[in-house]
Amino acid sequence: MKKIAFAILLFVLAIPYAVAQWSNKAEETLLVYSGPINEPELALAPNGNTWVYYQVAADENYSGLTVCLQLVDTLGNKLFGENGLKISDKPNRSWLLCNKYLFVDRDGNAIVAVHDIRNAVDTKYLSYTIYKISQTGEFLWGEDGLALEGTEAFATSSHMSTTQVDDGSYVLAWDVVNPETEQYEVRMQRISPDGELLWNTKDVAITDPSGRVLNTWPTVVDAGFNQVIVIYFAGSSYDMYARKLDFDGSSVWSEDTRLYRAGWTQIPAWSVIDVKPSGDGGAIVAWADDRFLTGSSTYLTYVKGNGEIGFAAGVDGQRLGYNDFIGTQAYCMYDPHTDTFLALWREAYSALYFRLMAQRITKDGELLWGETGYELTPFSDSQYGYGTIQTAPDGQAAFFYMHNNAVDRNTEMYVTLLNVADTTLRQDMLFSDANAFCEKYDLQTTALTPQNSWSTMWLEGLAGGALDMKMHRINADLTLGNKDASVGAIEAQNFTFSVVSDMAQSATLFAVETQQTTQAVLTVYDLSGAVVATPFDGVLNAGKQYIEWNANAPAGVYLATLATTNGVKTVKLLVK
């Protein structure tokens, strides 16, 4: 493991420094990185910290990609310095491979897929190496990560997808072209929490000995009980299938379930699907296709945990918009508050006017917001895109999207809070104004944090050149930034943080003294970097006060980090 890097990071966390903070102004955003950037991704840790994955290019021709991570805490501090934590700079090839490179586990660790040529002598061969990184920057699976296929590499491999199951292990799915058969197949691997490869990828591969053409593009979701569901594509018409796998990699169902039987025409299937868990051991898939050759429409399907299709529409999928408009860019989500599904998509009229639509669907396929759905935005001659759906408090759902004026390239970003049961209760907010001569794209959002906020990320700049990767925090009450907007970013020397020993056998007491009121989050980590507890998340008043942690943790050494709007400090403590 990278012990030296780990020690350096702790040293950096422990010293005073001026920090970047979430602002309460739309025009003041957090700059994560500036330069030639590729494939950014965003993911939420359980304690509210946000992981950011990105690839940094050596130049504007995007040669020599270096894989990096940044961790942004709940107050807007970049915990891995200005340039982030370097994961790998092995030789690679820079094209878009529809991967999900970043996954965050239940302990807040980042599972990172690196796609490069390290296991091949020929630059046309590629393979995946997986890293597990703690929130303190430690490489938990070693400095060189885990090679999923050992020393084997492939001319074509792509579409990495990752999930975590009940016992803490991770299941990954991706596709390769088998050099022996010269056909695509889905490869899968299960990795234990401590980094043991549990499956033989060839034994659990999805193949078809009958000669059916596999087009794969797999996506894997947790199905509960240490099982997963893999969605993949096969056949010359891109039929969509689901397979459920047990903890040993065997198929749970007697045969794979066909979810859709073709009609993609000129729309590449991998570019238009969104796959999510259904909340009951199954999966939902939203997509757009052009089965009638009149322009695409959007659909949703639901496969139950027993392999049955939940909607009466069967392999046709439930159509989301019953009208003559062209539907594209479909997204979906399970809403745990109402046990229904939500969908978001874009509609176009004559390829000149665009609007955003939403729908709520029961588990038997009933459309609750009318046959045509709910109009989030009226028709406009400007484009909408990069939509996401997230949960929100008080029976609401949050819809995020970009609105781009094609004439001057100005881009605005919005969030709409919609009451799921009563759509007349609605709130809208513009959280990033248009800037002249500055393109914005690739908007991403996290799920709702424990602090009742969302982190958002996007890119700014002209495509193909240097880019600014920016973030903002949106609170569920539709305010921006840290809740206490009067507290500014000042030096960490304005507060002290220490451990008070021998107060009680079962508890640890921390002493904090700050010169002014500040927001603060106290997080306790074990030495592997896993989050053990968050004893405090709120506002500290000026002066001296104590925070108690009822440890209830195994004896050993732990690290406690107090992140405030005045800086970050880390102390070591011993639980006896």
N, C-alpha and C positions, 0 to 999 in steps of 0.2 A: 504493500500500500504506500501511497505517497505521504509518508510520515512528515517529511520536511515541509511539503506544501501545506499540510494540515496545521503544523506548528506555526508556520508563517501567517496563515489565515487567522488563527487565534490571537496572534500578536497584533495583527492589524485591527481585529475587532476590539481589542482591549485598550487601544490608545485613542486619545481624543482626535476628532477630525471634523471638518465641516461637511455637512451632509446635504444631499438633495432631498427634497420633500415633495409630497403631493401638494399641489397648489389648489386653491379654491377658485381659480380663474381658468376659463376655457382656453385662453390663449397661452397659458403658462403650463407646459407639459413636461414630463420627465423624459429627458433624452437618454435612452439606454445605450445606443451606439451609433456612430456616424461613420460611413464608409461603404465600400462595396459589400453588400450583405445578400445572403442567399437563404431561402427556406426557413424563415423565422417561425417559431412556434411558442405558444403560451400555455401554461398549465398551473393549476392551483394546488398548493400544499394544504393539508388539513388545518394548520394553524393560521391560515390566511396569507402566508408568504406566497409569492408568485415566481415560478421558474420561467426563464426565457431561454430558448434554444435558438442559436443562429450560427451560420457559417460565414466566416470572414474570408474574403478573397484577397489574394496578394496584390491584385491590380483590378482595373475596371474591365478587363477582359475575363474576369472571374476564373483566373488560373490559380492553382495552389490553395485550395480551400482549407481553412482551419476551423474545426468544430469547437464552439465555445458555449458556455452557460453563464447566465447571470441570475442572481437571486435577489428579488426586490421584496423587502419586508413590508408589513402592513402600514408603515408610516412613509414609505417611499424611499427608503435608504437602499442603495445598491451595495449588497454585502460582499460582492466579489471584486471590488475596486472598479475603476472607470472602464477598463477593457474586458472585464469578465474573467472567468476561469477557463483556461485552455484545456480541452479534453484530448484532442488528437489533431495532428497535422500530417498524417500519413498520406502518401500519394493517392489521388482519387480522380474521378471524372465528374465534371460539374454539369449535370443535367437534372431536370426535375423528374423524380421517380415516384411521385404520389405516395411518399412515405409519411408515416407519423413517427418522426424520430424521437419524440419526447413523450414519456409517460411518467406520472408521479404516483407513487404507491401510498398505502395507507399510513406509513410512518413519515411521509413527506420527502422521501428520497427520490431523486430523479433517475429514471431508467432511460439511458440514451443509446440509440442505435447509430453506429458509425458505419458508413458504406464506403469501402475503399478497396484498393488493389493489393493490400499488404500480404495476402495469402496467395498471390499469383505472380508468375514471372512475366506474364504478358499483360500489358496495360488494358487489354479489352476484357479481362476477367475481373469479376467483382465478388465480394462477400461481405457479410455483416459481422461486426464486433460490437458487443454490448457492454456498457459500463453502468455501474450503480454508484451514484454520487450523493453523499450526505449533505445536509444543509450547512454543515461546517466545512464543506469542500473536500472531504476525504473520499478517496477512490476505494470503495468497499469491496469491489471485485478485482482489485489489482490495477496497477498502473497501465497494463496493456489490455485490460478488459477480458471478455470471454468471446472466443471465436465460435460462432454458432455452427459452422460446418467444418471445424477443424482447419486443415490445410487445403480444403477443396474450395475452388472458386468457379464462377460461371460467367459465360459471355453475357447473359442477361439475368438479372435478379432485381427485384423491385417490390414496392408496395408493402413495406413493413407495417405491422399492426401489433399492439401489445395490450394485455389486460392482466389483472391480478385476481386470483381466486381465493377461496376462504382460508386455506392453510397458509397463505402468505406467499406462495410460489407465483411465478409469472408464466403466462403462456403467450408465445409470439407466433405469428403467422406471416409468411412472405411468399413470393413466387420466384421460381427459377426456370430456366430452360435446361432440362436434363440432357447432358451431352450424349448419353447413350441412346435415348429415344428421340432426341431433338424436338421434344414437345414440352410445353409448359406444365408445371405441376406446383401444387401448394406444399411448401415445406413448413413444419411446425416444430417448436421446441418448448419444453417446460423447464424452468430454472428455479431451483430452490432459493430461499431467501439468502443463504450463504454462498450461492454461486455454483451449485452443482448442476450440470446438465443432465436432466432426468430422462429424456427421450432420445431415441435414435431417429433423426429427422427423416430418414428414408422409410422407416417402418410406419410412421404416422402420416406420410405424404398423401395428399389427395391426387390420385392418378386415375386414368381410365384405360385399362388394358384393351378395351374393345375398339380403341382408336378414335373415340370422341375427342374433338379438339378442345383442350382446356384454354380458357382465356384468363382465368384466375382472378387477379386483383382482390385478394382476400381481406376481410375485416373480421377481427375476433372480438367478441364481447363476453363478459362474465355472465354465466347462467346460474350461479349458485351451486352449492354442494360440490365444490371443486370441479365443476364442469364448465365448458365454454361452448359457444356457438360460433361457427365460422361461416361467413357469407362469401360466396365465390361465384364466378361466372364460367360457363362452359358452352361449347357448341358454336357453330358458325353464326348463329343468331344471338349469341350472348345470353343464353338462358341463365337465370339467376337461381342459385341453390343455397340451401342451408344444411350444415352438418353439425350434430352435437357430439362433443368428445368428452369421454370420462377422464378421470385423473390419470389413467394409464395410457391415454391416447387412443383407446378403442372407441368405435362409434356407438352411441347410445341408442339411436334409432335404427330400425331394420334397414332403412334406406334413406338417402338424402332427400330432403323436401324441395321440390321445385317451387320457387316463389314467383317466378315470372317466365313466360315462355317466348319472349322475343319481341322485337319491334323498335330496336334502337336506331335502325337505319344509319344516318350519318352522325349520330350523337355518340361519342365514345362513352361506354357504360361507366368506366372508372371515374369519369369527370363529373358525373351528375348524381351520384348516390350519397346518402347520408345514413349511417347505420348507428343505432343506439340500443341499449338494453331496454326491455319492455317493462321492467319492474317486477316480473313474476317468473323469471327463468327463461323467458323468450327474447325475441329481438324485433325491432321495427326498422323498416327501410323506406326512405323517401327517395324519389328519383323523378326524372323527366324523360319521356321518350316520344318518338314520332311514329307510333304504330299506324296512324291513319294517313300518313304522308301529307298532312295538311299543316304541319307545324306542331311542335311538341306540346304535350300536356303533362301535368304533374300527378303523381300517384303515391300512395302509401300502402304498404303491406305489413302484416303482423304474423309472425310465426310463434306459436305457443311453445312452452317448454316440452310438450309431448310430441312436437313435430307437426301438429295440425296448423293449417292456416286459419287465423281467427276471423277474417272478414268473409262475408258471403260472396264477395267478388272473386274469391279464389285466386288463381294464378294470373288474373288480369290486374289485380291490385285495385284498391279503392281510389277512384279518380277524385281529385281534390277541388278542381274548378270546372263546373259544368257550364261552359260558355264557349264562344268562338275565339277567345284570345289565346295567344301562345304562352304556355307556362314553362318556366325554366327555374334553375337554381333552387331546388327544394331542400328544406331542412326540417328535422323532426326532433321531438323530445317527449319523454314520458313525464307526465305531471303527477307527482306522488300525492299531492293534496286532493286531487279529484279522481285519481285512478283512470285518467284518460290520456290521450295522445294529442300533442300540439304540432302543427305544421306551419311553415312559412315558405312562401315562394314568390317569384316575380312573374308578372303577366305583361305581355306586350300587345299592342294593337297596331297593325300595319307596320310593324318594326319602327314606328316613329314615336309612340307614346307608351309610357311604362307606369306600372303601379306595383305596390306590394300587397299581398293577400295573406291571410292567416285562417286556420281552420282548427277546430277542436273535434276529435273523433273518439267515440266510445270503442271498447274492446270488441264489439261485434260489428264495427264499421259504420255506425250511425254518424252522420255529419250534423253536429250540434249548432254550428253557426250558419245554417242555410246551405243550399246546394252550391252556391257560388263562393261561400266563405265570407270572411270579414275583411273589409277594405282598410288596411293600415294606412296607406297613402293613396290619394287620388291620382288619376292619370296625369302624367307630366311628360314634357318632351325631353327630359333629362333622365339619365340612367340611375337605377338603384342596384346595389350589389353588396356582397360580403355580409349577408345576414346571419344572425345567430339568435337562438332562443335560450333563455336561462330562467331558472326559477327565481321567484321574488317573494317577499313576505306578504302576509295578509291575503292569501288566495290570489295573488297576481302572477303574471308571467312578464318577463322583460324581453322585448324584441329590439335588437341592435341592428343598425344598417347604415350604409353610406349612400349619399345622394351626390351624383357627379354631373356637373354641367359640362357637356361635351364640347361646347363652344370655346370656353376659356379655361377648361380643365379644373375649375374650382371644385372642391369637394367638401361637403358638410357631413357630419356624423350625428346620428340621432339615437335616442333610446325612447321606446314607448312602453309604458307600464299599463297593462290591460288586466282588468279583473276577469278571471277565467269564467266565473259563474254569471257575471253581469257585465257585458261589454260596454254598457253606457258609462261605466266607471273607468276612466282612461286619463293618463297623464303623459305628456310628451316633453322631451327636453333636447335641445341642441347642445351637444357637449364639445363640439369642435367646429368653429366657424371656418368658412372657406378662406383660403389664402391665395391670392393671385399668383399665377405662374408656378404653382406648386401642386403636383399630383399627390393624391393620397390613395392608398389601396391596401388590400390584405388586412382588413379589420378583423381582429380576433378578440374574444372575451373569455374570462374565466367564469366558472359557476359562482354563485353567491358565496361570499366568504363568511366566516364566523362573525366578522365585524359588520355584517349587513351592507356589503359593498361589492362592486365588481371591478376587477382590473381589466382595462382595455389596452390593446396594442395595435399599432398600424405602422406603415412605412410612408415616408414623405420623400419627394424628389422625383426626378425623371427616370423612368424605367431604363435599365441598362447602365446607369451611372452610379455615382456614390449616393447612398440613401441615408436618411435619418430614421432610426427605429425609435418610436416614441410611445409613451404610455400615459394613461390618466386613470385616476380612481373616481368612480361614480358611486355615490351612496344611494341606498334604497329610497331615501326621501328626496331624491333628485337634487342633491347638492353635490359639489365637487370637492375633492381633496380631503384633508384631515378634518375631522369634525370640529375641532377647536381651531378655527381659522385665524384667531388672534395670536396663536403661538407660532413663532417663526423658527427658522433653522439657525441655531447658534452653536458655539463650541461645546464639546462634550465635557470640558472642564467645569461647566456650570452645574454639574451634579456629581454626587458620589454614590457608589453602589458596593456593598460588601455583604459578607455572610456573618451572622451572629450565631456562634456555636453554643451548644449545651443548653438550649432553651427547653427541649423536650426530646425524649428518645425517638418519638414517632414523627417529629416535625422539624423543619428547618426554617429559620427566620432570616429574612434579608432586610438590611437597612438601606434606605434610600434617602438622600437629601438633595433637593433641587432648589435652585434659586427662583424658579418661576413655574407656574402651572404648565403641565405638559402632558400630552398623550404618551402612553407607555405600554409596551408589551413585554412581559417577562416570560421567557421560554427556557425550559430545562431540557438538556440533551444528554444522552449517554455518550460514551467515548466512541461509539460507532457512528455518531451523528444523528441517530434516530431521536425524534421528539418524544420526550417522556411525559411532559406536562406543560401547561400554560397557566401558571398560578395567578397571573394578573393580566388583564387586558382592559384598559380604561384610562381615566384621567388621574394623574398624580397632582395633588395640590402643592404649592410652594411650601418649603420647609422640610422637616425630617419626619419620616414615617416608616412603618414596618410592613412587610408583606410576608405572610406565613404560607409555607408549603407543607401540607400533610403528605409527606413523601410517599408512603405506601409503595416503596420501590425496593428492589434488591439492594443489598449492601454493595457499595462500590463508589467509584469516583464519577462525578457528574460535572457538567458545565452549564452555568446559568448565564443567559444573555439578556440584558435589559436594553431594549431599543426604544428610544424616545425621540421626540422632535428636537432634542438637544444633542443627539449623538447615540452611540452604542458602546456598552461596556460588557465585558465577560469576566466571570469569576469562576474559580474551581471550588467544588464542595465535596464533602465526604459524607455519605450516608452509612451509618453504622448498623 
